[in-house]
């Protein structure tokens, strides 16, 4: 499953629909025939044959055949999107040598951080897969990478703890000209993933300028272990450090975080309160106390704690943000906005988040025009977040049932973009609310032209055709394909049950609706199931379900 996710992360194969349309529709039966003739040979060398056979081979998990046909297709077209699918097939088939070879070919056309990160991950995987000594890794492009992306790709390549351990040795070998005591957070992540806890602790000691337990890397390791749920390991580690070094602020903070993760609320709050009593001048601890107080609903105490920090000008942006959250929790929305407006762009990410929050509060107050103006300015200030803000605007308007305004906003923003799947999909949903079936169908079919296996788009189109037209057979085909792709999706199961109801097959309708209901007691699913049960004369069963809802 992880590999399939990886395959879609890089790029998606652009549809070669025009090519397919130009091919003779009678060619396929010729291919299926056992007779070898000129038309068959012509078909077997065509793009259509190569696309179909490659996709089928992928579906059948025959990745070697898929790669062979993608390679033939790439030689015919020299299309980089085909090249992407070729690389993906090699990865899925664990042919990392060829994957690397053609990835280098891809990089000659387009060098991105994602592709370079994938290359480094593949180089690790390739070396580990070789029994003999293979070519050395090249680390001279590591400076161009976001190392978390490399680690994400390692995870998607199904790295095991033992493989991470080998990766550590490879890393050390490659850095043989660099002193091992030089700290490296990438190495620490590898150690974490390999469960080499003691080694990781040893590495932390090398961050001399931060000290033993005040290293940023130590915090990284702590949070990753917390994310993985390794709380027992963490508590043992902290206790061992306390026995050696006594009580330290960071150790107490880590303890409090662990107790919160374990949902031991009383112990978490008690730990952080006691920590502040022991270290009253440690502002980091005081801020954590305010966070915990807010989290557990002690809003007045949290606010007074933050006011004391403001007097010392400690991390004002973060303090103002939390004060804004406290004001919002108290339904003092104007006060919340006042706090958020004090956040400066010295921290661009927090500034961005605060302005989004202000817009959200303005929406809650019904000030749509002002909120949209703020978000439009934010799109200018943060052009790399244009799509994110567009989606945010649309979601806010939809939540307020402002569908006409949402349509206007989406039309305007989409006119400034080449194509954005999520925004087009959102516009289709808005078109549905407005009864604009032509636009809905146009948008969903546009998505499917790029992503023919997009289960959400297939289902949305099928369900809309079911509700808004009498094109039930077409709707059935679309929903069936969606269900083949996402068989455990409750909303697609609901769609299948509903189309069977429209087709008059009550038995199959109930079968699928009950499966959907088992997964989710969504209001719409409940409504559909009750209606079909009543139509089938199962009134008592319908009544019981209604009483539960």
C-alpha positions in Angstrom: 0.0 0.0 0.0 2.8 2.4 0.9 4.4 1.8 -2.5 1.2 2.7 -4.2 1.1 5.9 -2.3 4.6 6.6 -3.3 3.8 6.0 -7.0 1.2 8.8 -7.0 3.4 11.2 -5.0 5.9 12.2 -7.7 3.6 12.9 -10.7 0.6 11.3 -12.5 0.5 10.0 -16.0 -1.2 12.6 -18.1 -4.0 10.9 -20.2 -3.2 10.1 -23.8 -6.8 10.4 -24.7 -6.3 11.9 -28.1 -4.1 9.0 -29.1 -6.6 6.5 -27.9 -9.5 8.2 -29.7 -7.6 8.1 -33.0 -7.1 4.3 -32.8 -9.6 2.0 -34.5 -12.1 0.6 -32.0 -12.1 -2.7 -33.9 -8.4 -3.2 -33.1 -8.9 -4.6 -29.7 -10.8 -7.7 -30.8 -7.9 -8.3 -33.3 -5.5 -8.2 -30.4 -7.5 -10.7 -28.4 -7.6 -13.1 -31.3 -5.0 -15.8 -31.4 -4.2 -15.2 -35.0 -1.0 -13.3 -35.7 -1.6 -10.7 -38.5 -0.4 -7.3 -39.5 -3.1 -5.4 -37.7 -2.4 -7.3 -34.5 1.3 -6.5 -34.7 0.5 -2.9 -35.4 -1.7 -2.8 -32.4 0.9 -4.4 -30.2 3.3 -1.6 -31.1 0.7 1.1 -30.5 0.5 3.5 -27.6 -3.0 2.2 -26.7 -1.7 -1.4 -26.4 1.2 -0.3 -24.3 -0.9 1.9 -22.0 -3.6 -0.8 -21.5 -1.1 -3.6 -21.0 1.1 -1.5 -18.6 -1.9 -0.5 -16.5 -3.2 -4.1 -16.4 0.2 -5.4 -15.5 0.4 -2.9 -12.7 -3.1 -3.9 -11.5 -2.1 -7.5 -11.6 1.1 -6.7 -9.7 3.2 -7.9 -12.6 5.6 -5.0 -12.2 8.3 -6.5 -14.5 5.9 -6.6 -17.4 4.6 -3.1 -16.5 8.1 -1.7 -16.6 8.9 -3.4 -19.9 5.9 -1.9 -21.6 6.4 1.5 -20.0 9.9 1.5 -21.3 8.7 0.7 -24.8 6.1 3.5 -24.4 8.8 5.9 -23.2 11.0 5.1 -26.2 8.1 5.9 -28.5 7.0 9.1 -26.8 10.0 10.4 -24.7 7.2 11.7 -22.3 8.5 12.4 -18.8 5.1 11.4 -17.3 5.6 8.0 -18.9 9.1 8.0 -17.4 7.6 8.6 -14.0 5.4 5.5 -14.3 8.4 3.5 -15.5 10.3 4.5 -12.4 7.3 3.7 -10.2 7.0 0.2 -11.8 10.6 -0.5 -11.1 10.2 0.7 -7.5 7.1 -1.5 -7.0 9.0 -4.4 -8.4 12.0 -3.7 -6.2 14.3 -3.2 -9.1 16.1 -0.3 -7.5 19.1 -0.3 -9.9 16.9 0.5 -12.9 14.7 2.8 -10.9 17.8 4.9 -10.0 19.0 4.8 -13.6 15.8 6.2 -15.0 15.4 8.6 -12.1 18.7 10.1 -13.2 17.2 10.4 -16.7 14.2 12.2 -15.2 16.5 14.5 -13.2 18.1 15.5 -16.5 14.8 17.0 -17.5 13.6 18.3 -14.1 15.6 18.6 -10.9 13.3 19.1 -7.9 13.7 18.7 -4.1 11.2 15.8 -4.2 13.0 13.9 -6.9 16.4 14.4 -5.3 15.0 13.2 -2.0 13.6 10.2 -3.7 17.0 9.5 -5.3 18.8 9.5 -1.9 16.1 7.2 -0.4 16.4 4.9 -3.4 20.2 4.9 -3.2 19.9 3.6 0.4 17.4 1.0 -0.7 19.6 -0.1 -3.6 22.7 -0.6 -1.5 20.8 -2.5 1.1 19.3 -4.8 -1.5 22.7 -5.7 -2.9 24.6 -8.6 -1.4 27.9 -7.5 -2.8 29.6 -4.2 -2.4 27.8 -1.7 -4.7 28.5 1.8 -5.8 28.9 4.4 -3.1 26.2 6.9 -2.4 26.8 10.5 -3.2 26.0 12.9 -0.4 27.1 16.1 -2.1 23.5 17.0 -3.0 22.2 16.6 0.6 22.4 20.4 1.1 19.6 20.7 -1.5 17.2 18.5 0.4 14.6 18.7 3.1 15.8 15.7 5.0 12.4 15.0 6.4 11.3 14.3 2.8 14.1 11.8 2.4 12.9 10.1 5.6 9.3 10.1 4.4 10.4 8.4 1.2 12.4 5.8 3.2 9.2 5.1 5.1 7.2 4.8 1.9 9.8 2.3 0.6 8.8 0.0 3.5 12.1 0.4 5.3 12.3 -2.0 8.3 14.2 -1.2 11.5 17.0 -3.5 10.4 17.2 -1.7 7.1 17.5 1.6 8.9 20.3 0.1 10.9 22.1 -0.8 7.7 21.4 2.7 6.4 23.2 4.1 9.5 26.3 2.1 8.6 26.1 3.3 5.0 25.8 6.9 6.2 28.8 6.5 8.5 30.8 5.0 5.7 30.0 7.8 3.3 31.0 10.4 6.0 34.3 8.7 6.6 36.1 12.0 5.9 34.0 13.8 8.5 34.5 13.3 12.2 31.8 11.0 13.5 31.3 13.2 16.6 30.0 16.0 14.3 26.2 16.0 15.1 23.8 15.3 12.2 20.1 15.3 12.7 19.5 13.1 9.7 21.6 10.4 11.3 19.6 10.8 14.5 16.4 10.2 12.6 17.8 7.1 11.1 18.8 5.9 14.6 15.3 6.6 15.8 13.7 4.7 13.0 16.1 1.7 13.7 15.2 1.8 17.4 18.8 2.4 18.2 17.9 4.4 21.3 21.2 4.3 23.1 23.1 5.3 19.9 20.8 8.2 19.5 21.5 9.3 23.1 25.2 9.2 22.4 24.7 11.4 19.4 22.9 13.9 21.4 25.9 14.3 23.6 27.8 15.6 20.6 25.7 18.7 20.4 28.0 20.4 22.8 26.9 23.9 22.2 23.4 23.0 23.3 24.3 20.7 26.2 23.3 17.2 27.0 19.5 17.6 27.4 18.9 20.9 25.8 19.7 19.8 22.2 17.1 20.5 19.6 17.9 17.0 18.3 17.0 15.5 21.6 13.7 17.2 21.4 13.2 15.8 17.8 13.9 12.3 19.0 11.6 12.7 21.9 8.7 13.9 19.7 9.2 11.2 17.2 9.1 8.5 19.9 6.1 10.2 21.3 4.4 10.1 17.9 5.2 6.4 17.6 3.7 5.8 21.0 7.0 4.6 22.6 6.1 6.2 25.9 7.6 3.4 28.0 11.0 3.9 26.4 10.8 7.6 26.9 9.9 7.4 30.6 12.8 4.9 31.3 15.2 7.3 29.5 14.0 10.3 31.5 14.3 8.5 34.8 17.8 7.3 33.9 18.8 10.9 33.1 17.2 12.2 36.3 19.2 9.7 38.4 22.4 10.9 36.8 21.8 14.7 36.4 18.9 15.5 38.8 15.8 17.4 37.9 16.1 19.5 34.7 13.5 21.7 33.1 13.4 19.9 29.8 13.1 16.5 31.4 10.1 17.7 33.4 8.5 19.2 30.2 9.0 15.8 28.4 7.4 14.0 31.3 4.3 16.3 31.2 4.0 15.7 27.4 4.2 12.0 27.9 1.4 12.0 30.6 -0.7 14.1 28.3 -0.2 11.7 25.4 -1.2 8.9 27.8 -4.4 10.9 28.6 -3.4 11.0 32.3 -4.6 14.6 32.6 -4.2 15.0 36.3 -0.6 13.8 36.3 0.2 15.9 33.3 -1.1 19.1 34.8 0.4 18.3 38.2 3.8 17.7 36.6 3.9 21.0 34.8 2.7 22.9 37.8 5.4 21.4 40.0 8.0 22.1 37.4 7.2 25.8 37.4 7.4 25.8 41.2 10.9 24.3 41.0 12.0 26.5 38.1 9.9 29.7 38.4 12.2 31.7 36.2 12.2 29.2 33.3 9.9 31.0 30.8 9.8 27.9 28.5 8.2 26.0 31.4 5.9 28.8 32.3 4.7 28.9 28.7 4.1 25.1 28.6 2.1 25.5 31.8 -0.1 28.1 30.0 -0.6 25.7 27.1 -1.6 22.9 29.5 -3.9 25.1 31.4 -5.6 26.2 28.2 -5.8 22.5 27.0 -7.5 21.5 30.3 -9.9 24.4 30.4 -8.3 26.6 33.1 -8.7 29.7 30.9 -8.4 32.4 33.5 -5.3 31.0 35.0 -3.8 30.4 31.5 -4.5 34.1 30.6 -2.9 35.4 33.7 0.2 33.2 33.2 0.5 34.5 29.6 0.1 38.1 30.8 3.2 37.6 33.0 5.2 36.3 30.1 4.2 39.3 27.9 5.6 41.6 30.6 9.0 39.9 30.0 8.5 40.0 26.2 8.9 36.2 26.0 8.0 34.8 22.6 5.3 37.4 22.1 3.9 36.0 18.8 3.2 32.6 20.4 1.8 34.3 23.5 -0.5 36.5 21.5 -1.7 33.5 19.5 -2.6 31.5 22.6 -4.3 34.6 24.1 -6.3 34.8 21.0 -7.3 31.1 21.4 -8.4 31.8 25.0 -10.5 34.8 24.0 -12.1 32.7 21.3 -12.9 29.9 23.8 -14.6 32.6 25.9 -16.5 33.7 22.8 -14.8 37.1 23.0 -14.2 37.2 19.2 -13.2 40.9 18.9 -10.7 40.5 21.7 -9.3 37.4 19.9 -8.8 39.4 16.8 -7.1 42.2 18.8 -4.5 39.7 20.1 -4.0 38.0 16.7 -3.4 41.4 15.0 -0.4 41.9 17.3 1.4 38.9 15.8 4.2 40.2 13.5 5.7 38.7 10.4 9.0 38.0 12.2 7.6 34.5 12.1 6.0 34.2 8.6 4.3 30.9 9.3 2.7 32.1 12.5 1.8 35.4 10.9 0.1 33.5 8.0 -1.8 31.2 10.5 -2.9 34.2 12.6 -4.4 36.0 9.5 -6.2 32.9 8.5 -7.6 32.6 12.0 -8.7 36.3 11.9 -10.5 35.7 8.6 -12.2 32.6 10.2 -13.4 34.7 13.1 -14.7 37.4 10.8 -16.6 34.7 8.9 -18.1 33.6 12.2 -19.3 37.1 12.8 -20.8 37.3 9.3 -18.3 39.8 8.0 -17.7 37.9 4.7 -16.5 40.8 2.6 -13.8 41.9 5.1 -12.6 38.3 5.6 -12.4 37.7 1.9 -10.5 40.9 1.4 -8.0 39.9 4.1 -7.5 36.5 2.5 -7.1 38.0 -1.0 -4.3 40.2 0.4 -2.8 37.1 2.0 -2.7 35.4 -1.4 -0.6 38.3 -2.6 1.8 38.2 0.4 2.1 34.4 0.2 1.9 33.4 -3.5 3.1 29.9 -2.7 0.0 29.4 -0.6 -2.4 30.7 -3.2 -4.2 27.3 -3.6 -4.4 26.7 0.1 -6.0 30.0 0.7 -8.4 29.5 -2.2 -9.6 26.2 -0.7 -9.8 27.9 2.7 -12.1 30.7 1.4 -14.3 28.2 -0.4 -14.6 25.9 2.7 -15.5 28.9 4.9 -18.2 30.0 2.5 -19.6 26.5 2.0 -19.8 26.0 5.8 -22.0 29.2 5.9 -24.1 28.0 3.0 -22.9 30.9 0.9 -22.8 28.9 -2.3 -23.3 31.7 -4.8 -20.4 33.6 -3.3 -18.3 30.4 -3.1 -18.9 29.9 -6.8 -17.7 33.5 -7.5 -14.6 33.0 -5.5 -13.8 29.7 -7.0 -14.3 30.9 -10.6 -12.0 33.9 -9.9 -9.2 31.9 -8.3 -9.4 29.0 -10.8 -9.1 31.6 -13.7 -5.6 32.3 -12.3 -4.5 28.7 -12.2 -3.7 26.2 -14.9 -5.5 23.3 -13.1 -6.1 22.4 -9.5 -7.9 19.1 -8.8 -9.1 20.0 -5.3 -10.5 23.4 -6.3 -12.2 22.0 -9.4 -13.7 19.2 -7.2 -14.9 21.8 -4.7 -16.5 23.9 -7.4 -18.3 20.7 -8.7 -19.7 20.2 -5.2 -20.8 23.8 -5.1 -22.4 23.4 -8.5 -24.3 20.5 -7.1 -25.7 22.7 -4.3 -26.7 25.3 -6.9 -28.3 22.7 -9.2 -25.8 23.5 -12.0 -25.6 20.0 -13.3 -23.8 21.0 -16.5 -20.9 22.7 -14.7 -20.8 19.8 -12.1 -20.5 17.2 -14.8 -18.0 19.3 -16.8 -15.7 19.8 -13.7 -15.8 16.2 -12.6 -15.1 14.9 -16.1 -12.2 17.3 -16.3 -10.8 15.7 -13.2 -11.3 12.2 -14.6 -9.5 13.2 -17.8 -6.4 13.7 -15.7 -7.1 11.1 -13.1 -9.3 8.4 -14.5 -9.1 6.3 -11.3 -10.1 9.2 -9.0 -12.6 7.3 -6.8 -14.0 10.5 -5.2 -14.7 12.1 -8.6 -16.2 8.9 -10.0 -18.5 8.5 -7.1 -19.5 12.2 -7.0 -20.4 12.1 -10.7 -22.3 8.9 -10.3 -24.2 10.0 -7.2 -25.1 13.3 -8.8 -26.3 11.6 -12.0 -28.4 9.4 -9.7 -30.0 12.3 -7.9 -30.3 14.9 -10.6 -30.9 12.9 -13.8 -32.4 9.6 -14.9 -29.1 8.4 -16.4 -29.0 5.5 -13.9 -27.1 3.0 -16.0 -24.3 5.5 -16.5 -24.3 6.4 -12.8 -24.1 2.7 -11.9 -21.0 2.2 -14.1 -19.3 5.2 -12.5 -20.1 4.2 -8.9 -19.1 0.5 -9.6 -15.7 1.7 -10.8 -15.3 3.9 -7.7 -16.2 1.0 -5.4 -13.7 -1.3 -7.2 -11.0 1.3 -6.3 -12.2 2.1 -2.7 -14.2 -1.0 -1.6 -14.3 0.0 2.1 -15.5 3.6 1.5 -18.8 4.1 3.4 -19.9 7.0 1.2 -19.3 5.0 -2.0 -21.1 2.0 -0.5 -24.0 4.4 0.2 -24.0 5.6 -3.4 -24.1 2.0 -4.6 -27.0 1.3 -2.4 -28.8 4.4 -3.6 -28.4 3.6 -7.3 -29.7 0.1 -6.7 -32.7 1.7 -5.1 -33.2 3.9 -8.2 -32.9 0.8 -10.4 -35.6 -1.0 -8.4 -33.3 -3.6 -6.8 -34.3 -3.3 -3.1 -32.4 -6.3 -2.0 -29.1 -5.2 -3.3 -29.8 -1.7 -2.2 -30.3 -2.8 1.4 -27.2 -4.9 1.3 -24.9 -2.0 0.4 -26.7 0.6 2.6 -26.4 -1.7 5.6 -22.7 -2.1 4.9 -22.3 1.7 4.7 -24.3 2.1 7.9 -22.1 -0.3 9.7 -19.1 1.9 8.9 -20.8 5.2 9.5 -24.1 6.4 11.0 -24.0 9.5 8.8 -27.3 11.3 8.6 -27.6 10.8 4.8 -26.8 7.1 5.0 -29.3 6.7 7.8 -31.9 8.5 5.7 -31.3 6.4 2.7 -31.4 3.1 4.6 -34.6 4.0 6.4 -36.3 5.0 3.1 -35.3 1.8 1.4 -36.3 -0.4 4.4 -39.7 1.3 4.4 -40.1 0.8 0.7 -39.3 -2.9 1.2 -41.9 -3.2 4.0 -39.4 -3.6 6.8 -41.0 -0.9 9.0 -39.9 -2.2 12.4 -36.3 -2.3 11.3 -36.5 1.2 9.9 -38.1 2.4 13.1 -35.3 1.0 15.3 -32.6 2.7 13.2 -34.5 6.0 13.4 -34.7 5.8 17.1 -30.9 5.2 17.3 -30.1 8.3 15.2 
